[in-house]
Amino acid sequence: MVRYRLIALLFSLMFTAAYAQEANAILLWPEGAPSAVGQEDQDKPTLSIHLPSKENNTRTAVLVCPGGGYGGLAMDHEGKQIVAWLNKNGMAGFILKYRLGPRYHHPAPHQDATRALQYIRAHAGEFDFDASRLGIIGFSAGGHLVSSIVTHNQPGDASAKDPLLKQSSRPDFAILCYPVITMTESWGHGGSKRNLLGENPDPKLAEFLSSEKQVSTNTPPCFLWHTTEDTAVPVENSLAFYRACVANKVPVEMHIFQYGAHGLGLGPIGSTVTPWPDLLLTWMRKSGFLAAPSAPAK
């Protein structure tokens, strides 16, 4: 318990700028987010838009969910650096600033990610991407948010008055980077669980949000990576989710690197995890989620 509280404090100190507004950000809920408790910046989920050059456009888009234990957001190395890499490789990138604990618990982050996917898909023509190639990537607790989206999503309601609700919130593929997965097992991340569910969560809700228990044939193809040395979020999280995907015949690829601590993002130069972005590109191309760009990345 002490270890988890120290980690939560570290997240809080590291991510004090989590809610910094980006110039290219739009409000996901212009008239106010569901169950908003105030009018401060932390009550207003946003989506920042980063598009590739026309010459390098592969017409694939990815929603980015930074981590931070559901108590902060690592907006630089798990946000801005990721969309820069996506743009370099011809993909549109969108950073989600979702609501966090302890101010907000479930379902607020899930509502924000759902809305973001529906917004992006509804504007596929404007953002110039193929609406059938919309993916989502998450890191750490952002990985848990991704896992909850791929196991609990909405098909879209053609009769809805809100045009965004007409859109499916099911991503076409998902990328989970050293993700938190379980909310019930000892190898989960206590800080993320507490921030998402509160101090004494309903056991049924914890079960519902333990994504290793919620994978189904509706879960889209997934790519995962983790490190054995990760002590903050043990590799058992990714292993359990991978096994659930295999059991449900969900297309899945996983890479486990021996060395490396938690929260590596794209990976420091020279570290053993630096190959993961190239491995991801290969998987995406092989799976049909990434077309060849009209011009090579520079």
DAHU-V554759 format. One line per field, one symbol per residue. ss: DSSP state (h for helix, s for strand, l for the rest). psi: psi as a letter, one per 30 degrees, with the letter a starting at -180 (. if undefined). A space follows every 50 residues. Layout:
BEGIN
ss: ???
psi: ???
END
This chain:
BEGIN
ss: lhhhhhhhhhhhhhllllllllllssslllllllllllllhhhllsssss lllhhhlllssssssllllllllllhhhhhhhhhhhhhllssssssslll lllllllhhhhhhhhhhhhhhhlhhhhllllllsssssslhhhhhhhhhh hlllllllllllhhhhllllllsssssllllllllllllhhhhhhhhlll llhhhhhhllhhhlllllllsssssssllllllllhhhhhhhhhhhhlll lssssssllllllllllllllllllhhhhhhhhhhhhlllllllllll
psi: eeeeeeeeeeeeeehfgfgkkkfgklkfifgklkhkfaglefgjkljkkj kllefgkfhkkkkkjlagggflkifdfgdeeeeeeeeeggkkkkkkjlkl lfekakgeeeeeeeeeeeeeefgeeefhljfghjlkklkceeeeeeeeef fjlkfkjfgkejfeffkkgjlflkjjjhkkelgflfgajeeeeeeefaei lkeeeeeegjffgfkaffklkkkkllkefjfejlffeeeeeeeeeefghk kkkkkkkekkalhfbfkkkflffffeeeeeeeeeeefgfjlklfkkk.
END
